[in-house]
Amino acid sequence: MNAMTEKLHTGAGPSIGAILIDSGRLTIDAAERIVRLQQEQGIRFGDAALQLGLLGEDDIQQVLSRQYDYTYLMPDDDSVSKEVVAAFKPFSPVVEQLRILRSQLLLRWFDVDAGGRALAVLSPDAGEGRSFVAANLAVVFSQLGQRTLLVDADLRRPCQHRLFRTPDKLGLSSILAGRAELPECISRIPRLNELSVLPAGAVPPNPQELLSRPQFGALIGILCGRYDVVIVDTPPAAKSADHQPIASRTRGAIVVARKHLSSAQRLQALLRSLQDGGTVVVGSVLNQG
């Protein structure tokens, strides 16, 4: 560490400049130019860097997020699919709506002092944004500092392993079939500090039977003891009855629909089935377009 990096590392934690140098976004020579302008004009490091054209707004926002433990990814990071918009654009309007939903769920369902609860994300049909909501909701909970687990319980057409680039050879189906243990199936998501994913695993010939086994309920109980928030993605409710054993184990659900696409009749049928099964519908999401 030379004099410049020592200077940037002084204080309670690393400065913006130190973080940018450590991450390779800024050279030491560039940092020295920024510091000189900062001292000459009495401005902030980030403003000096922008004025010199050495950094962009995205760089500044990203490093500020690290200083405040609010992690998200840079646009050129391909470790997570761009469909997980909360991981890349946490200040966009769609993610702001997810944060509003998060606040409502914290008030209505998740009690951070009671050890955590699970929540199923349901929709009547495919293409309504159910998996999108599950993935991005899991990210915004993790950005709050909540230990968050995203479970892909769509054992017919799983997708969360693709969105988060996790291995899918082992997963939920492997655990329920007694072919794997929980620790070997869960993946921590790099650079999204509090987020883990339990993928679906191999697609089985008997998904409903696996999900109806007592082991699934026991697993949900174990997960709620280890995580603050457990978000469970599900298959389309109109295509199978898989959602019923899932929702009965989580005890709470949000329902996703898409404007001009979702069938009112199928939506009502889903709500009736949840009510009949004793599942609390905590909220709903209407995707636009």
C-alpha beads as a LAMMPS data file, in Angstrom:
LAMMPS data file: protein, C-alpha beads

289 atoms
288 bonds

1 atom types
1 bond types

-500.0 500.0 xlo xhi
-500.0 500.0 ylo yhi
-500.0 500.0 zlo zhi

Masses

1 110.0

Atoms # bond

1 1 1 0.000 0.000 0.000
2 1 1 1.575 3.329 -1.050
3 1 1 1.029 6.800 0.417
4 1 1 -2.006 7.466 -1.742
5 1 1 -3.820 4.244 -0.866
6 1 1 -2.896 4.702 2.811
7 1 1 -4.455 8.151 2.704
8 1 1 -7.596 6.843 1.034
9 1 1 -7.932 4.047 3.611
10 1 1 -7.778 6.319 6.673
11 1 1 -10.902 6.793 8.809
12 1 1 -13.648 4.446 9.935
13 1 1 -13.719 2.637 6.601
14 1 1 -12.328 2.793 3.068
15 1 1 -13.125 5.923 1.105
16 1 1 -14.769 6.066 -2.303
17 1 1 -11.338 6.337 -3.902
18 1 1 -9.957 3.351 -2.014
19 1 1 -12.911 1.180 -2.983
20 1 1 -12.573 2.181 -6.640
21 1 1 -8.837 1.450 -6.659
22 1 1 -9.315 -1.897 -4.921
23 1 1 -11.993 -2.894 -7.441
24 1 1 -9.852 -1.883 -10.427
25 1 1 -12.212 0.912 -11.503
26 1 1 -9.607 3.592 -10.858
27 1 1 -5.820 3.725 -11.131
28 1 1 -3.680 5.320 -8.423
29 1 1 -2.581 8.043 -10.870
30 1 1 -6.213 8.865 -11.664
31 1 1 -7.061 8.959 -7.956
32 1 1 -4.212 11.421 -7.366
33 1 1 -5.590 13.723 -10.105
34 1 1 -9.028 13.577 -8.513
35 1 1 -7.672 14.328 -5.027
36 1 1 -5.718 17.347 -6.345
37 1 1 -8.847 18.815 -7.963
38 1 1 -10.881 17.972 -4.872
39 1 1 -8.453 19.916 -2.663
40 1 1 -8.105 22.828 -5.099
41 1 1 -11.861 23.390 -5.451
42 1 1 -13.046 22.130 -2.061
43 1 1 -15.478 19.665 -3.634
44 1 1 -16.334 16.033 -2.982
45 1 1 -14.231 13.229 -4.428
46 1 1 -17.087 11.993 -6.603
47 1 1 -17.820 15.445 -8.008
48 1 1 -14.141 15.914 -8.865
49 1 1 -14.030 12.531 -10.597
50 1 1 -17.118 13.380 -12.658
51 1 1 -15.692 16.785 -13.574
52 1 1 -12.493 15.145 -14.853
53 1 1 -14.474 12.523 -16.746
54 1 1 -12.678 9.695 -14.956
55 1 1 -15.842 8.155 -13.514
56 1 1 -19.502 8.011 -14.437
57 1 1 -22.619 8.385 -12.319
58 1 1 -23.022 4.594 -12.233
59 1 1 -19.534 4.228 -10.733
60 1 1 -20.300 6.760 -8.006
61 1 1 -23.681 5.251 -7.142
62 1 1 -22.224 1.749 -7.017
63 1 1 -19.388 2.647 -4.680
64 1 1 -21.705 4.651 -2.417
65 1 1 -23.890 1.566 -2.169
66 1 1 -20.884 -0.419 -0.955
67 1 1 -20.080 2.195 1.669
68 1 1 -23.615 1.940 3.009
69 1 1 -23.899 -1.868 2.642
70 1 1 -26.506 -1.486 -0.106
71 1 1 -25.121 -3.847 -2.685
72 1 1 -26.005 -3.973 -6.345
73 1 1 -24.232 -4.901 -9.553
74 1 1 -22.601 -2.871 -12.305
75 1 1 -24.154 -2.985 -15.807
76 1 1 -21.269 -5.061 -17.213
77 1 1 -21.589 -7.742 -14.505
78 1 1 -22.872 -10.951 -16.106
79 1 1 -22.969 -13.066 -12.935
80 1 1 -26.740 -12.504 -12.728
81 1 1 -29.317 -12.170 -15.514
82 1 1 -30.372 -8.629 -16.438
83 1 1 -33.956 -9.771 -15.772
84 1 1 -33.090 -9.403 -12.106
85 1 1 -33.453 -5.654 -12.458
86 1 1 -33.242 -4.981 -8.706
87 1 1 -29.659 -6.254 -8.786
88 1 1 -28.648 -3.681 -11.417
89 1 1 -31.053 -0.720 -11.244
90 1 1 -32.139 -0.382 -7.614
91 1 1 -33.298 3.206 -8.145
92 1 1 -35.570 2.493 -11.132
93 1 1 -39.374 2.958 -10.871
94 1 1 -40.106 -0.775 -11.064
95 1 1 -37.732 -1.513 -8.188
96 1 1 -39.174 1.351 -6.171
97 1 1 -42.559 -0.386 -6.464
98 1 1 -40.959 -3.590 -5.197
99 1 1 -39.576 -1.707 -2.204
100 1 1 -43.081 -0.444 -1.458
101 1 1 -44.300 -4.052 -1.620
102 1 1 -41.427 -5.068 0.662
103 1 1 -42.489 -2.489 3.249
104 1 1 -46.078 -3.721 3.124
105 1 1 -44.958 -7.327 3.553
106 1 1 -42.787 -6.425 6.536
107 1 1 -45.819 -4.861 8.187
108 1 1 -48.354 -7.523 7.222
109 1 1 -46.433 -10.788 7.206
110 1 1 -42.728 -10.869 7.954
111 1 1 -41.842 -10.201 11.569
112 1 1 -38.098 -9.642 11.774
113 1 1 -38.134 -10.360 15.524
114 1 1 -39.940 -13.710 15.241
115 1 1 -37.444 -15.744 13.237
116 1 1 -38.775 -15.295 9.722
117 1 1 -41.645 -16.576 7.641
118 1 1 -42.051 -18.018 4.176
119 1 1 -44.094 -16.501 1.362
120 1 1 -45.244 -18.147 -1.868
121 1 1 -45.433 -16.106 -5.072
122 1 1 -48.363 -17.341 -7.180
123 1 1 -50.098 -16.561 -10.454
124 1 1 -52.772 -18.325 -12.511
125 1 1 -50.827 -18.671 -15.763
126 1 1 -47.370 -18.531 -17.305
127 1 1 -46.076 -15.192 -18.581
128 1 1 -47.622 -13.101 -15.818
129 1 1 -44.335 -12.201 -14.113
130 1 1 -44.472 -14.534 -11.123
131 1 1 -40.815 -15.634 -11.286
132 1 1 -39.699 -12.068 -12.067
133 1 1 -41.442 -10.794 -8.943
134 1 1 -40.068 -13.642 -6.804
135 1 1 -36.481 -13.049 -7.952
136 1 1 -36.523 -9.283 -7.605
137 1 1 -38.431 -9.315 -4.331
138 1 1 -35.770 -11.626 -2.912
139 1 1 -33.075 -9.156 -3.996
140 1 1 -34.735 -6.123 -2.387
141 1 1 -35.188 -8.017 0.883
142 1 1 -31.495 -8.961 0.825
143 1 1 -30.576 -5.312 0.189
144 1 1 -32.376 -4.477 3.423
145 1 1 -29.888 -6.712 5.230
146 1 1 -32.370 -9.554 5.682
147 1 1 -30.982 -13.075 5.386
148 1 1 -32.978 -14.060 2.325
149 1 1 -33.484 -17.400 0.598
150 1 1 -35.178 -17.752 -2.785
151 1 1 -36.618 -21.243 -3.273
152 1 1 -37.529 -22.396 -6.778
153 1 1 -40.470 -24.742 -6.167
154 1 1 -41.508 -24.778 -9.819
155 1 1 -40.526 -28.389 -10.396
156 1 1 -41.968 -28.335 -13.921
157 1 1 -40.287 -25.375 -15.636
158 1 1 -37.806 -23.897 -13.155
159 1 1 -35.939 -20.709 -14.026
160 1 1 -34.306 -19.206 -10.934
161 1 1 -31.054 -21.107 -11.533
162 1 1 -30.875 -19.405 -14.935
163 1 1 -31.584 -15.947 -13.522
164 1 1 -28.944 -16.259 -10.793
165 1 1 -26.468 -18.446 -12.713
166 1 1 -26.459 -21.165 -10.055
167 1 1 -25.846 -24.910 -10.546
168 1 1 -29.090 -26.843 -10.943
169 1 1 -27.981 -30.464 -10.834
170 1 1 -29.000 -30.607 -7.162
171 1 1 -31.869 -28.698 -5.618
172 1 1 -35.294 -28.918 -4.020
173 1 1 -36.302 -32.056 -5.912
174 1 1 -33.076 -33.767 -4.810
175 1 1 -33.768 -32.972 -1.144
176 1 1 -37.397 -34.123 -1.269
177 1 1 -36.377 -37.349 -3.006
178 1 1 -33.755 -38.013 -0.327
179 1 1 -30.897 -37.761 -2.796
180 1 1 -29.110 -34.703 -1.390
181 1 1 -28.676 -32.696 1.799
182 1 1 -29.673 -29.056 2.147
183 1 1 -26.177 -27.478 2.430
184 1 1 -24.976 -28.935 -0.879
185 1 1 -27.996 -27.542 -2.741
186 1 1 -28.005 -23.884 -1.640
187 1 1 -25.910 -21.287 -3.483
188 1 1 -24.847 -17.933 -2.057
189 1 1 -25.070 -15.172 -4.648
190 1 1 -21.733 -13.326 -4.960
191 1 1 -21.890 -9.552 -4.449
192 1 1 -25.507 -9.742 -3.227
193 1 1 -24.428 -10.282 0.330
194 1 1 -27.514 -11.637 2.083
195 1 1 -29.075 -13.581 -0.807
196 1 1 -29.025 -17.345 -1.326
197 1 1 -30.889 -19.514 -3.841
198 1 1 -32.212 -23.050 -3.542
199 1 1 -32.798 -24.117 -7.173
200 1 1 -35.425 -26.629 -8.220
201 1 1 -32.876 -29.255 -9.208
202 1 1 -33.626 -31.945 -11.759
203 1 1 -37.196 -31.889 -13.077
204 1 1 -38.904 -34.962 -11.557
205 1 1 -41.724 -37.042 -13.078
206 1 1 -43.848 -36.552 -9.938
207 1 1 -43.597 -32.909 -8.780
208 1 1 -46.940 -32.754 -6.987
209 1 1 -46.228 -35.924 -5.047
210 1 1 -42.821 -34.625 -3.961
211 1 1 -44.260 -31.292 -2.829
212 1 1 -47.052 -33.067 -0.928
213 1 1 -44.624 -35.089 1.172
214 1 1 -44.211 -34.180 4.855
215 1 1 -40.527 -33.529 4.115
216 1 1 -41.463 -30.356 2.240
217 1 1 -43.285 -28.893 5.230
218 1 1 -40.410 -29.867 7.493
219 1 1 -37.943 -28.250 5.090
220 1 1 -39.874 -24.966 5.063
221 1 1 -39.781 -24.989 8.861
222 1 1 -36.015 -25.511 8.875
223 1 1 -35.482 -22.720 6.345
224 1 1 -37.620 -20.282 8.334
225 1 1 -35.356 -20.968 11.296
226 1 1 -32.225 -20.119 9.310
227 1 1 -33.371 -17.159 7.213
228 1 1 -35.257 -13.958 7.912
229 1 1 -37.154 -14.170 4.634
230 1 1 -37.961 -17.217 2.493
231 1 1 -39.488 -16.432 -0.925
232 1 1 -40.912 -19.428 -2.811
233 1 1 -41.427 -19.356 -6.581
234 1 1 -44.184 -21.654 -7.865
235 1 1 -45.559 -23.115 -11.110
236 1 1 -48.644 -21.572 -12.781
237 1 1 -51.694 -22.459 -10.702
238 1 1 -53.924 -23.149 -13.703
239 1 1 -51.516 -25.752 -15.108
240 1 1 -51.346 -28.041 -12.062
241 1 1 -52.253 -28.287 -8.389
242 1 1 -48.604 -27.987 -7.281
243 1 1 -49.255 -24.575 -5.769
244 1 1 -51.647 -26.003 -3.190
245 1 1 -49.143 -27.975 -1.074
246 1 1 -46.641 -25.122 -1.447
247 1 1 -49.053 -22.438 -0.230
248 1 1 -50.326 -24.638 2.595
249 1 1 -46.751 -24.940 3.908
250 1 1 -45.784 -21.274 3.538
251 1 1 -49.195 -20.205 4.937
252 1 1 -48.863 -16.859 3.183
253 1 1 -48.859 -15.811 -0.467
254 1 1 -48.879 -12.910 -2.861
255 1 1 -50.740 -13.222 -6.147
256 1 1 -49.319 -11.850 -9.400
257 1 1 -51.420 -10.922 -12.446
258 1 1 -50.670 -9.144 -15.709
259 1 1 -52.819 -6.382 -17.135
260 1 1 -54.697 -7.361 -20.328
261 1 1 -53.444 -10.956 -20.034
262 1 1 -54.596 -12.593 -16.812
263 1 1 -57.982 -14.292 -16.818
264 1 1 -60.320 -12.905 -14.164
265 1 1 -61.986 -16.304 -13.906
266 1 1 -58.690 -18.110 -13.291
267 1 1 -57.582 -15.443 -10.852
268 1 1 -60.773 -15.861 -8.843
269 1 1 -60.351 -19.648 -8.897
270 1 1 -56.821 -19.272 -7.519
271 1 1 -57.982 -16.974 -4.733
272 1 1 -60.766 -19.397 -3.799
273 1 1 -58.355 -22.324 -3.652
274 1 1 -56.024 -20.366 -1.376
275 1 1 -58.876 -19.386 0.904
276 1 1 -60.126 -22.976 1.046
277 1 1 -56.619 -24.138 1.975
278 1 1 -56.241 -21.600 4.766
279 1 1 -53.509 -19.592 3.035
280 1 1 -53.373 -15.883 3.835
281 1 1 -53.189 -13.706 0.705
282 1 1 -50.906 -10.983 2.006
283 1 1 -50.790 -8.870 -1.147
284 1 1 -51.079 -8.712 -4.903
285 1 1 -49.029 -7.422 -7.819
286 1 1 -50.473 -6.189 -11.126
287 1 1 -47.794 -6.157 -13.804
288 1 1 -48.346 -3.559 -16.490
289 1 1 -48.337 -4.547 -20.165

Bonds

1 1 1 2
2 1 2 3
3 1 3 4
4 1 4 5
5 1 5 6
6 1 6 7
7 1 7 8
8 1 8 9
9 1 9 10
10 1 10 11
11 1 11 12
12 1 12 13
13 1 13 14
14 1 14 15
15 1 15 16
16 1 16 17
17 1 17 18
18 1 18 19
19 1 19 20
20 1 20 21
21 1 21 22
22 1 22 23
23 1 23 24
24 1 24 25
25 1 25 26
26 1 26 27
27 1 27 28
28 1 28 29
29 1 29 30
30 1 30 31
31 1 31 32
32 1 32 33
33 1 33 34
34 1 34 35
35 1 35 36
36 1 36 37
37 1 37 38
38 1 38 39
39 1 39 40
40 1 40 41
41 1 41 42
42 1 42 43
43 1 43 44
44 1 44 45
45 1 45 46
46 1 46 47
47 1 47 48
48 1 48 49
49 1 49 50
50 1 50 51
51 1 51 52
52 1 52 53
53 1 53 54
54 1 54 55
55 1 55 56
56 1 56 57
57 1 57 58
58 1 58 59
59 1 59 60
60 1 60 61
61 1 61 62
62 1 62 63
63 1 63 64
64 1 64 65
65 1 65 66
66 1 66 67
67 1 67 68
68 1 68 69
69 1 69 70
70 1 70 71
71 1 71 72
72 1 72 73
73 1 73 74
74 1 74 75
75 1 75 76
76 1 76 77
77 1 77 78
78 1 78 79
79 1 79 80
80 1 80 81
81 1 81 82
82 1 82 83
83 1 83 84
84 1 84 85
85 1 85 86
86 1 86 87
87 1 87 88
88 1 88 89
89 1 89 90
90 1 90 91
91 1 91 92
92 1 92 93
93 1 93 94
94 1 94 95
95 1 95 96
96 1 96 97
97 1 97 98
98 1 98 99
99 1 99 100
100 1 100 101
101 1 101 102
102 1 102 103
103 1 103 104
104 1 104 105
105 1 105 106
106 1 106 107
107 1 107 108
108 1 108 109
109 1 109 110
110 1 110 111
111 1 111 112
112 1 112 113
113 1 113 114
114 1 114 115
115 1 115 116
116 1 116 117
117 1 117 118
118 1 118 119
119 1 119 120
120 1 120 121
121 1 121 122
122 1 122 123
123 1 123 124
124 1 124 125
125 1 125 126
126 1 126 127
127 1 127 128
128 1 128 129
129 1 129 130
130 1 130 131
131 1 131 132
132 1 132 133
133 1 133 134
134 1 134 135
135 1 135 136
136 1 136 137
137 1 137 138
138 1 138 139
139 1 139 140
140 1 140 141
141 1 141 142
142 1 142 143
143 1 143 144
144 1 144 145
145 1 145 146
146 1 146 147
147 1 147 148
148 1 148 149
149 1 149 150
150 1 150 151
151 1 151 152
152 1 152 153
153 1 153 154
154 1 154 155
155 1 155 156
156 1 156 157
157 1 157 158
158 1 158 159
159 1 159 160
160 1 160 161
161 1 161 162
162 1 162 163
163 1 163 164
164 1 164 165
165 1 165 166
166 1 166 167
167 1 167 168
168 1 168 169
169 1 169 170
170 1 170 171
171 1 171 172
172 1 172 173
173 1 173 174
174 1 174 175
175 1 175 176
176 1 176 177
177 1 177 178
178 1 178 179
179 1 179 180
180 1 180 181
181 1 181 182
182 1 182 183
183 1 183 184
184 1 184 185
185 1 185 186
186 1 186 187
187 1 187 188
188 1 188 189
189 1 189 190
190 1 190 191
191 1 191 192
192 1 192 193
193 1 193 194
194 1 194 195
195 1 195 196
196 1 196 197
197 1 197 198
198 1 198 199
199 1 199 200
200 1 200 201
201 1 201 202
202 1 202 203
203 1 203 204
204 1 204 205
205 1 205 206
206 1 206 207
207 1 207 208
208 1 208 209
209 1 209 210
210 1 210 211
211 1 211 212
212 1 212 213
213 1 213 214
214 1 214 215
215 1 215 216
216 1 216 217
217 1 217 218
218 1 218 219
219 1 219 220
220 1 220 221
221 1 221 222
222 1 222 223
223 1 223 224
224 1 224 225
225 1 225 226
226 1 226 227
227 1 227 228
228 1 228 229
229 1 229 230
230 1 230 231
231 1 231 232
232 1 232 233
233 1 233 234
234 1 234 235
235 1 235 236
236 1 236 237
237 1 237 238
238 1 238 239
239 1 239 240
240 1 240 241
241 1 241 242
242 1 242 243
243 1 243 244
244 1 244 245
245 1 245 246
246 1 246 247
247 1 247 248
248 1 248 249
249 1 249 250
250 1 250 251
251 1 251 252
252 1 252 253
253 1 253 254
254 1 254 255
255 1 255 256
256 1 256 257
257 1 257 258
258 1 258 259
259 1 259 260
260 1 260 261
261 1 261 262
262 1 262 263
263 1 263 264
264 1 264 265
265 1 265 266
266 1 266 267
267 1 267 268
268 1 268 269
269 1 269 270
270 1 270 271
271 1 271 272
272 1 272 273
273 1 273 274
274 1 274 275
275 1 275 276
276 1 276 277
277 1 277 278
278 1 278 279
279 1 279 280
280 1 280 281
281 1 281 282
282 1 282 283
283 1 283 284
284 1 284 285
285 1 285 286
286 1 286 287
287 1 287 288
288 1 288 289
